[in-house]
Amino acid sequence: QVQLVESGGGVVHPGTSLRLSCAASGFTFNSFAMHWVRQAPSKGLEWVASMSYDGSIQNSADSVKGRFTISRDNSKNTLYLQMDSLRVEDTAVYFCARDLELWPTHIDYWGQGTLVTVSS
Amino acid sequence: QSALTQPPSASGSPGQSVTISCTGTSGDLGVYNYVSWYQQHPGKAPKLIIYEVTKRPSGVPARFSGSKSGYTASLTVSGLQAEDEADYYCSSYGTSYLVIFGGGTKLTVL
């Protein structure tokens, strides 16, 4: 069955960096686009970034553009999110999610999430 | 990248039907049929219940159905059950490979 396991979350200070990882299993990783979605405490879902099956297409939300970078290593079945210049408002649970298609369009499976807390 | 518009809350008694709306624009829901609905229980990951406006993934009860007219998509839950109490989010594909979520609707089963 499809499994997505996020790791790398933690407590960091504003202005610092963090890299999240998402280990995928149970499906052919290099045949699906992938996403990062976050949820601030007691708030709704916010799409963060997407990448196509082969890494050729990526996009990110205006709120993180220029600070967060999505990438993938298809040889390791792993998705990454490099988060730089972190802000207090980036505090959230970060979910890794699989798309139904080769290109970013819509999400089917979700991981359980990893919590990132940005605090001084 | 404005969020899709959902009512913050909805409610119904067991056995009743409830419909949750989701309004977008000509740049997302109004032109694309990549409209999805997710159910999220407290402390859990979201679960896909409707995709491509009307399709149900395997294992999702037929009580859940989706539709779209113009710029508004809708999720209908028929025969409400206690376990349907959860937050529901709509999403749509937007131009240039982005995904837009609604603000979420808290469904209460009275």
Chai-1 contact restraints between the chains, C-beta under 6 A:
chainA,res_idxA,chainB,res_idxB,connection_type,confidence,min_distance_angstrom,max_distance_angstrom,comment,restraint_id
A,G44,B,G103,contact,1.0,0.0,6.0,A-B,restraint_1
A,G44,B,G104,contact,1.0,0.0,6.0,A-B,restraint_2
A,L45,B,Y89,contact,1.0,0.0,6.0,A-B,restraint_3
A,L45,B,F101,contact,1.0,0.0,6.0,A-B,restraint_4
A,W47,B,V99,contact,1.0,0.0,6.0,A-B,restraint_5
A,S50,B,Y97,contact,1.0,0.0,6.0,A-B,restraint_6
A,I57,B,Y97,contact,1.0,0.0,6.0,A-B,restraint_7
A,N59,B,S96,contact,1.0,0.0,6.0,A-B,restraint_8
A,N59,B,Y97,contact,1.0,0.0,6.0,A-B,restraint_9
A,N59,B,L98,contact,1.0,0.0,6.0,A-B,restraint_10
A,D62,B,Q1,contact,1.0,0.0,6.0,A-B,restraint_11
A,P104,B,Y97,contact,1.0,0.0,6.0,A-B,restraint_12
A,T105,B,Y34,contact,1.0,0.0,6.0,A-B,restraint_13
A,T105,B,Y93,contact,1.0,0.0,6.0,A-B,restraint_14
A,H106,B,Y34,contact,1.0,0.0,6.0,A-B,restraint_15
A,H106,B,S36,contact,1.0,0.0,6.0,A-B,restraint_16
A,H106,B,Y51,contact,1.0,0.0,6.0,A-B,restraint_17
A,H106,B,Y93,contact,1.0,0.0,6.0,A-B,restraint_18
A,D108,B,L48,contact,1.0,0.0,6.0,A-B,restraint_19
A,W110,B,A45,contact,1.0,0.0,6.0,A-B,restraint_20
A,W110,B,P46,contact,1.0,0.0,6.0,A-B,restraint_21
A,Q112,B,A45,contact,1.0,0.0,6.0,A-B,restraint_22
